[in-house]
Amino acid sequence: MYTGKRSQNRPPGGSIVTTPEMEKPKEFILREKILEMIAYALPILDNFPRKDRTLAGRMRSYIFDMLELVEKVEIKQSKKTAVDDLDIKLQLLRDLIMLASDRRFCGSKHQPPLSLHQRDVWGRHNKDIGNLIGGYKRHLYQDQSPK
């Protein structure tokens, strides 16, 4: 019901005015992407055959190392080493994903533990994470560029 009174947060044009106190803090999107990747990867890793459980365990440890490093990036003052470590873990994980989907790794009698479709979907998750890490590294190292 219209009372004829204007809301205190609305200017005469009718759009809402937001102040910094009113805005919610944004979540760290890199953590969200890693959590999405974890949600996709853990059920797949749980279904690896027994002979490939060591590989699945290594992949699982890299994933959780990445989650830990994201927390360090968000909290630490000097973020460069944590971002570099995160980039290295991502590259190692990519290599293990390629290895787990390679037929030569399993031999001629067995299927690879990771299908090509799973590799492609997981690769898209990793690509998104890599793009975010690359942008973050450019931002961090931009401050040191010679003037």
N, C-alpha and C positions, 0 to 999 in steps of 0.2 A: 504494500500500500504506500503510495507516495504521500509524504507529509509536507512537501514543499521545502524541507530543510535540506541543505547540501551537506554531504558527509565531510568530515574534517580532512580526510585524506584525498579528496578529489578537488582538483582545481576547476575553474569555471568551464573548461573545455570538456570535462567529464572523464578524463583518463586518470588512472590511479597513480598517485605519487608514491614511490617507494624510497625509503631511506636505507642506508646501510644497516641500521639496526633491525629493520624489518625483513631483510633478505636472509634466507637460510644459508649456512655455509655449504659450499659445494663439496661433494665427496671426491676423493682422489680417484680419478677415472682409471688410472693404471691399475689400482688395486681391484676395481670392479671387473676389469677385463681379465685379470689373472684369476679371480674367483670364478668367472664364467668358464675359463679354460679348465680350471680344476673340476668344476661340476661336469664338464664334458668328459674329461680324461679319466677320472677315477673309476667309473664303471667299466671303461674299456680295459684299464690296467688290471682290474680285479678278474677279468675274464681271460687273461693271458694263460697259455698252457703252462704246465708245471715246469717244463724245461726252459721256459723263458721268464721265470719268476725273478731271476736276478736282474735281468734287463728291466722288467717292470718296476722292481724296487729302486733301481738307479733313477729311472724316469720320475718316479714318485718323489724321490728325495730332491731332485732338481726342481720339481714343481713347488715343493714346500720351501725350498731355499729361496726361490723367487718371491714367494709370499713374504718371507722374513725380510728379504732385501727391500721390498717395497715399503715395509714398515720403517726400515732404517732410512730410506730416502725421504719419507714424509716427516720424520722426526729430527734427523741429524742436521747440524749446521753445515758441515762440509759434505755435500751430497755427491760429489763427483766420483769418489771411489765406490760408493754403493751403487750408483747408476752404471758404472763400468762393470762391476761385478754382476749386476743384473743382466747386462747385455751379454756377458760371457756365459752365464747360466742358460740364457735363452738360446744361444748358438749351440751349446752342448745338447740341450733338449731337442733342438731341430735335427741335429746329427743322429741322435738315438731314434727319433721318429722315422727318419729315412732308413736307418738300419733295420728297424722293426718291420718295415713294410717291404723290405727287399727280399726277393725270392732266393737270392744267392746266400743270404744269411741262414736260411732255414734248411737248405738242402733240397733235393728234388722230391723227396717223399712227403714233406710237410708244407702246410700252408704258412705264410708269414703270420705272426700274431696280430698284425695290424693290417686291415684291408686298405685298398687304395682310396676308397671313399672316406674312411676314418682318417687316413693321412691327410687328405685334402681339407676336410673340415677342421682338423686340428691345426693344419698349416694356416688356415685363415685366421684362427684365433691367435696363433703365433705372429702372423703378419701384422695384425692390429696392435698387438703388444709391442712388436718391434718398431712400428711406426711411432707409437707413443714414446718409447724410449729414445728413439732418434731425435724426435722433436724436443724432448726434455734435455738431451745432451747438447743440442744446438743452443738451446736457451741458456744452459749453464756455462758453456764455453764461449758464448757470445760476449759475456762480460769481460773476458780476458783478451779479446781481439785488440791488436795494436791500433792506435788512433792516429 
